[in-house]
């Protein structure tokens, strides 16, 4: 065959009908666009080519050439030559002439089920002549509907949820009271596909990366690295400081679309700011857009094990102050993703859901990314396989040790609990707005024999003796507790001996961030001398008022409550530590129209209440919704007096039909990022 790579293709001597609407509908990409060709690999599509230069396709042997990237090469699979044959081969790139005339070809083309993901441009050429016809460009995505694709998911309901659903729910708060926030993923907004592919093309060492562009393990790992901005031209700048100058507070975001568009508009400079749920939500948008089934998962009481010893050590002095001898921490919650795929790079048995985490915590192979780690492997304690299994295993299984540090530096172990982390691991239930608990996917029940065996297999636990306890201490609160209202606390001291005990009881309360960082200063202290009879319990109640706790460093209104009881005579002691999250009042959204139709104005009424004894000033609502509002709608309104309600009216014009989700964010001078949402079904006119 002649070398035709240097010949110029004829783009003006043929007319191509890509049948955009028909092909895209069959490939389930018509929600993205009906004006360009977007197909899924392993599935046929049809085009028509009409020649205007007198060329007779019936008398020539033809082939198609598909090119990807700026320097396509056969050696790395970015240049594919496909002879037109008599039948489609479903296992590789193939094409047939389904019918022809003296001036027209009807072609059926099937991308390989292992094809690389991204843009292709393709030409039609003679096998033995230097003549080419440039046909155009198209996009190839992963295909969860194709049994030969590594992301195949054999369940219609799950494909609808984890690939096609443009909205979702992210779980936040604390394990004692789980709250949720709605999110617009918006993966089918037309410009989002181009931004997602641009993200892949901005990865360092692109030419090397293109070799693996068809592997979902590689693509999910690249996305994990690129959604955070460390090491590369990634999307989101992480910020947990509480100071968000020159950017958007992480809690204010309602969806991924604004973030991705802003990154694109900024010329691939990072968007400020994000935290774990923002990283996970944007990752979900990108991977669903590319065709990998993905969901957002929240782990409550999530361990961050910095030294990989599977133990989280926390040190306290007798005044309840943290003694910074360890960088380990326990986050009230941490959000990551699960992606569905085969793991041909692992031994059999570890396919299915894989944990992927874009929040930059620790480096993996020199860059800030995490996963994909097989969830099945995590559950069985098999931590010696790719990628980052030990880190994810520790997040849900780490042993937690509290130490008391005396003035002379001596340390005493207060308690050791394997059951303190990895609780209520949550995701949105398939096909509904309910919460699904997937804790059993990651670990065996706390305290079970199976759990003990898994720790033995992991072989990382530190067996440090805990002294026998002659005192016990427990602490409860009136959950759920609401922001602006008092919090009732009850401490119960137990004397486990047959002798009366004189004790000192201490209590401290501090504000904290959801990542585990606790303020040094206490906003409430309590100390009392008590006498507990033999084998008796004593209850000591407390109340924490709004005037004591006030505003919080982040939107989750979290506080750490600590108490310690010490026997005066023997220094025997016991401790109790708990984190609680105060709940923001609900935002109620009402639609005032009887029928909601596309391109027709809709009237809304939004109600919210001030639950604090202070006036809320600088009040503003931000509304967002894919298919409902093309950008954002900001509504400012009057101050809300103490313990009063506010009612705000506004209008929107939906631009897409189907079930959509309206998201509302409320900010004022005293609090930020209170959330509300409403499902809205938009009909045709």
N, C-alpha and C positions, 0 to 999 in steps of 0.2 A: 504494500500500500504506500502511496506517496505521502510525504510529510505535509500534512495540511494545517499544521498548527500555526504556521506563519501567514496563511492566506486569510484575506479579509472576508468575513461572512457577509452575504447579501441580506440586508435587513429590509430593503425597500422593494424586493422582487417577490415577496410572498405576503399573504395576509393570513393571520392566525386567529382562529376563534378558540379561546381558552375555555369557553363554557363556564365562566366563573361561578355563576349562581348554582348551576347543577352540580358541578364538581365539588364546590365548597360545601354544599348541603350534604352530599354523600360522605364527605370527609369530616363532617361536624365542625367546620370552620367558618360557616356562613355568618355566625355571630360576630366574627372578627371583621370580615369584609365580603362583599359580593362584587368587588371591582378589581380584584387581583387573585391569582391562583395560590391557594394555601392548601397543601395536601398532607396526609399522614402516611408515614412509610408503611410498606407492606400492603398497600391498597391501590388499586388501579384508578387512573383518571383518563379522560378522553379529550382530545383536541382535534381541530380540523385545520389543515394547511392548504391554502389555495395559492397556486403559483401564477404569477403575472408576467413571467418572462418567457413563456413557451416551453418550459421544462416539462417533460413527460415522466412522472415518477414510476409509471408501470414498466419502463424499459431500463431501470437502473437499480443496482444493488445499493441499499442505503443503510446508514447507521446514525444513531443519535449520540451526541457527546454532551455530557453534563459536567460543568466546571464549578468549583467552589473556591473562594478566596482569590487573592490577588496574584498568586503564583501557583495555579493548579498543576498537580503532578500525578501521574499514574502511581508512582512509588508510594505515596502516602494516602492514596485513595481520594484525593481532591479532584481528580480528573477521571471520569468513567466513560468508556466507549461501549455503546450498547448496539450491536447489530440487530436490525429488525428481523424477527424470526416468525415461525408459524404459530407459536403458542407462548403464552405468558408463563414464566418460571417464577413462582411465588417466593422463592428463597433468595433471589438476587435481582439486580436491576434488569429489566427486560422490557421489550416493546414489540408490538405487532401492528401491521397494517390491517385494520378491521374492514376497510373498503377503500376503493380508489377509482379515480377517473383519469382521463388524460391530463387533467390540470389540478386535481385535488386529492389529498390524502386524508383519511380518517385514521388517527393513531390512537391506540390504547397503550398506556405506559404504566409500569408498576415499579416504584422505587423499592429497593431492597428493604426488608424488615430490619436490617442493621445499618441503613443509610445514615450518613452524618446529618446532623440537624442544622438547618440554616438556609441561607440564600443559595440558589443555583441559577446559572444562566445556561441555556442549552441551544445547541445548533443541530441541524440536519445536514448530513454531508454524504457525498458519494464515497463508497469504500475505496475506489480506485482513481478518483479524480480530485483535483484541488478546487472543488466547488463546495461552498458551505452556505447554508441559509440560517441566519440567526432567527430563532423562534421567540425568544423572550426570557423572562425570569419567573421563578416561582419559589415558594418556601416549602421545606419539608419539616414536619414535626414528628415527635414520638407518637406511637399509635397503641393506646391501651386496649383497642378493640381487635387488634391483630394477634393471633395466638403465637406467631413467630417473633413478635417483638418482646424484648426483655422487660418491658413495662406492662405487659398484658395483664389485665385485671378482669377475671371472668365473672363479672357481676354488674348488671346494668345499673342498679341503684347506687352502687359504690362508684361507678364511673361518673354517673350524674353528680354525685356529691363531691368527689375528690379531683375531678377534672373540669366539669362543666359549671359547677356552682360558682357564681361570681361574688357571693357574700358568705360570711361565716361568723362564728362566735369564738372569742378568745377568753379563756378563763383566767381570772386574776384574784387577788385578795389574799386569803390565808386558808390553811387547811381547816380552821375552825369555822370559817364562813366564806364559802366560795362565791364570788360574784362573777359576772360576765360582762363583756363588752362586744358589741357587734363591729364587724369590719367589712369594708368594701374591698374585695381583692381586685375586681375590675380587669381580669386578665383578657377579656375579649374587646376592650376598647381598642380601636384599630391601631393607634400609634404605639400601644404597649408592646405588641409583638416586635416591632422594629427596635424598640428600646431594649427589650430582653435579648435580642440577637446582638445588638450593639454591646450589651454587657459582656456576652461571651467573647465577642471580638476584641474587647479591651483587656482581656486577661494577659498577663505577662507571658512571654514565650508562646505567642499565638500559633506559630507554625508547628510547634511540638503539640500544642493543645488540639489543633485541627485533626491530628492523627487519631485522637480518641473521641472526636465529637459525636460519634454514634453510640457511645457507651454511657448509659444513664448513671453508672457509678461515677465516672469521670465528670460528667456534666453537673451532677448534683454537688460534687465536691468543689468544682469551679464556682458555682453559684454561691455556695457557702462562703467561699473566700472573697468573692466580689461584692456581696451585699454589704459587708463591712468595708471601710475604706483603708484599713491598715494594710500595708504591703503593695497596694495597687490603686487603680483609679475607681475604687468602689463607690457604692451608692450612699451609705449612711455613716455619719460621724456619731459615734457613741458618746453619751455624756450622762454620768450619774452624779454630777456634782451638786445639782440643785440650782445652779446658775446657768441660765439659757440665753444670755445676751447674744445678739446677732444670729438668732435662729429661732426655731419653733420648739417649745417644750415637748418632750416625747409624748406626753399624755394627750396632747391636743389633736394629734393625727387621728383621722377616722377611716382612712383607707390608703391603699398603696399607690393609686393612680397619681395623686398630686406629688408624691415623693419621687416616683419614677420620671414623671414629666419634668420636675424641677431639676433632677440630676442631668437629664438630657439637655435642658435649656442652659444649665450652667457649664456646659462643655465637659461633662463627666467629672465635675468637681463634687465633693461629697455634700449631701444635704444635712443640715444641722437641725434637729438632733434626733437620736433614736435610743431606745433601750430594748431589752430582749424581745418583747412582744412585737415591736416594730420590725426588728430584724427578721423574726420568724414570719410575720405577715407578708412582708415584701418577698421573702424567699418563696413563700407559698404562691404568690402571684406569678413570679417568674417561672417556677417549675410547672404549675398548672398550664400556663400559657404555652410552654414548650411541649406539653403533653405528658408529663410525668405525674401520675396520681400522687397527690400531696395533701397532708392535713396538718393543722397546728395543734400541738400538744403542750400541756402545762403540767409541770412537776411541782407539787407543793412541798415546802421544806426541802429545798434542793441543795445538795452539798456541792461546794466548790473546793475540790481537793487539789491544792497547789503543788504538793510534794509527792503525789502519787503513792501515798502509804495507806490509803483507804481509811484514814482516821482524820476526823475533824476535831482539833483541839481548841478549846476556848478557855481563857485564863481570866479570873476575876480576883480582885482584892476584897478585903472585908467591908469596903465601902461601896461595893457593887460596881466598881469601875473596871473597865476592860483593861487588861494588861497585855499590850501588843507583842506577844511572843510568837504569834503564828499569823500567816497570811490566809489561812483557811477561813472559810465562812459558810454560813447556811443562809441561802436566800429564802425569803418567804414563799416565793414562787419563781420558777424560771421556765421560759417558753422556748420550745424548739419545734422542729418539724419531723414528720415521718413521711418517707417516700416509698412507694411500692415498686419493687423491681426484683429480678433475678440477681443472684450473686454468683456469677460464673467464676469469679476470682477467689471464691472461698470453697471449702469442702462442702459437700451436699448437706442440706438441712437448714440453711440459714437464709433462704429467700424470704420474700414478703416485705413487711415494714422495716425500714431502715431509719435510724435516728440521724438527722442532719441538723447542725446548729451553726447559724451564721453570726451569733453574738461573739465578739472577740474576747475569749477568756484565756486560753492557753494556746501555744503554738502546736501545730501538727505538721510534721515534716518541714519545719522551718517557716510556716506561714500560719496566720490566724484563720483557721477553719476547723470544722469538726464533722467527722462522719464521711460517708455513711457507715454507721455501725449497726450490725444486725440486732434487732430487738430480741430475737430468739436467742442469740448468743449472750446478750446481757442477762437474760433470765436464767440461763444455765451456768453463768459464771465463766464462760469461755472467753477470756479477755486477751488471748494471744493471737488476735487476728485483726486485719484491717477493717475499718479505720477507727482509731480512738476509742476502742471498746473499754479499756480500763477507766478512762475519764467518765464516760457515760455510766458505767457500772457504779462508780463512786457516787455519782449524783443521786442515785436512788438507793444505795446500799451502805454508804459509809458509816463506820462506827463513830459515835459522837461522845467526846469526853469533856466534862467540865472539871476544871482545876481551881482550887482555892490557893492563892499565893499570899503568904504572910509577909510581914515587913522585913524579916530577915532573909527573904528569898526562898524559904522552904515551901514546897508545893504539896498539897494534899488532894488526892482525887476524890471529887464529890460524887460523881456518878458516871456511868458508861452505858450508852444505849445505842443498840443497832436499829432500834425502831423509830428514831427521831427524824429520819429523812425518808424521802420517797413516798409521799402520801397522796392519795386521791389524784393520781395521774389522769388528766382529763382531756377530752377532745369533744368536739361537736358530734353528736350522734348522727349517723347516716340517715338522711331523709327527714330529719326533724330538728327542732331547736332545743332539744333536750341535751343534757350532759351525759356523755358515756365515760365510765370509769375504766381505764385500761391498765390499772396498776398491776393486775395479774399477768399482763403481757411482759412486764419488766422484772417481776420478782415474785417469789413465793410468799405466802402470808408471813408477816412478822411473827417471830417466835416459833415457827414451825420447824419440824425436823428437816424438811427440804431446804429451808433457808440456811440452817446450820451447815448442811452439806455443801451448799453453794459457797459459803464463806471458806470452808475448808479447801474447796477446789481452787478458789481464787488465791488462797494462801497468803493473804496480806494482813490479816487482822492482828492487832497487837493485844496480847492478853496481859493486861495490867490489873492487878488485884484491886478490888474495891473493899474497903473496910466494912465489917459488919455494922449495920445501922441500929442504933438504939433509939434514934429519933426519926420521925417521918414528917414530911411536909408536902402538902398539895395545895394547888391554887386554882380557883375557878372564877370565871367572869360571867356576867349576864349577857350572853350572846344570843342573837345579834345585838350589837351596840351601835348606836347611830351618832354620826358626827353632829356636834352641837349639844348633845345630851350627856348627862352624867353616866359614868361607867361604874358598876358595882363589882367589887372584887371580894372574894372570900378566901381566906387562908385557913387551913386545917392542920394543926400541929398534933402529931401522934407520938405518945410516949409508949415505946414497945417493951418497957421493963416493968418490974414489980415495985419500983421505987419512985417516989415523987421527984420531979425534976424542975429546977429553977432555970429558966432559959431567957436569952435575949432574942427577940424577934425583930428582924429588919426587913424593910420593903423599899424598893426603888422603882421608879417609873421613868422611862426615857423615850423620846421620839426616835424613830429609826427609819431607814430606807428599806425598800423591799429586798435590796441586795444583801441585807444583813449588817450594813454599816449603822452603828448606833451612836447617837450624840453622846459626848462625854458628860455633859451636865444632866443632872436629873431634874425633871420638872416637878417631881413629888418624892418626898422621903417620909418614912414612918419608922419609928423605933418604939418598942414596948418590952418591958420585963413581964414575963408571964410564969405561972406555976402550973404544971400539968400533972395531974394525979396519975397513979400507977395504972398502966394499961388503959389510959384514957385518951380521948381526942378533945381538942379545944378549937373552936372556930372563932376567928377574928375577922370581922367585916371591915371593909374600907369603901370609900367612895371617891372617885376622881371626877372633878367638875371641869366643864369647858374652860373656865377661867384659868385652870391649872395647865391643861394640855394645849389649848389654843390652836394655832395653825401648824401644819406638818411640812416636812421637807419635800414630800412628793405627793402625788394624787391619791395614794392608797391609805393615808391617815393611819399609819402603823405605829404602834408603841410596843416596847419590850418591858415586860413586868418581871421583876426579879424579887425573890424573897429568900431569906436565910434564917434559920433558927440554930442557935448555939447554946449548948449547956454550959452554964457558968463554971461548974466545978471541973468538968473533964474535957472541955473544948470539943466534945462530940457535936457534929453538926449535920444538917440536911439542907437541901436547897430545892427551889422550884423556879423554873424559868418558862415563860410563855410569851408568845407574840400575838397580838390581836390587831385587827383592822376594823376601823370604824366606817360604817356604811354611809355613803352619801344619799341624800333623798332622791327619789325617782323623778325623772322628767317624763311627763305624760303628753303624748302627741295625739291630736285628733284631726281627722280629715273631715272637713265640713261639706264637701261635695257628695252628692248621692252616687254619681257615676264618675269614674276616673278614666279618661281616655287620652290617648297620645296627642301631643301638641295642643292640649287644651288646659287652660289655667286651673290650678287646684288651690283651694284655700285651706290653710292649716291653722290650728290653734294649739299652742304649746304652753303647758302649765308646769310650774315648778314652785318649790317652797323653800324659804329660808328657815332652817331649823336651828339657827344660832341666835344668841341674844344680842347680836350686833347687826348694824345695817350693812347690806351688801351693795357696794358701789362699782361703777365702771362695768356694768353688766352687758354681756354680749353673747349672742347665740350664733354658732356657725353651723350651717346645714350643708350636707353633702350626700350624694347618692348617685351611683352609676345608673344611667337611664332616666334619672329624675332631674338632676341639676348638672349642667355641663361643666361647671367649675366649682365654685363655692358660693354660698349665699350668707352674708354676714348681717345680723340684725342687732342693733344696739337699742337698749330700752332703759327705763327709769330704775332708780335704786329700789331695793326690796327691803322693807323695814323688818325689824326682828320678829321672827316667828310668823311672818306674813307670807301670802302666796302672790305669785305674779302670773299674769296671762298675757301671752304675746301672739299676735296674729301676723301671718305672712303668706305669700303666694309662691308657687313653683309651677313650671311647665314641663311635664314629662316628655322625653324625646324618644323613648323606646318602650315597646310593649312587653308584657310578661310580669312576673313577680319580681319586684324590686325592693330594696331596703333603704329607707331614709335614716340617716344618722345625724344626731344633733349633739353638739358640744357646747357646754356652758362654762364661761369664765367670768371671774369678777376679781375684786381686790383681795378677797379673803381666801378664795379657793380657785383651782383651775381644773379644767378637763372633767367636769361632771358630764355623764353620758346618758343619752336616750336614743331609742331607735323604734322604727315602726315598719312592718312589711306592708307594701302597697302593691296592689295588682292593677296594672295599667292595661286597658283594653284598646282594641282598634276603634277608630271613630265609626 
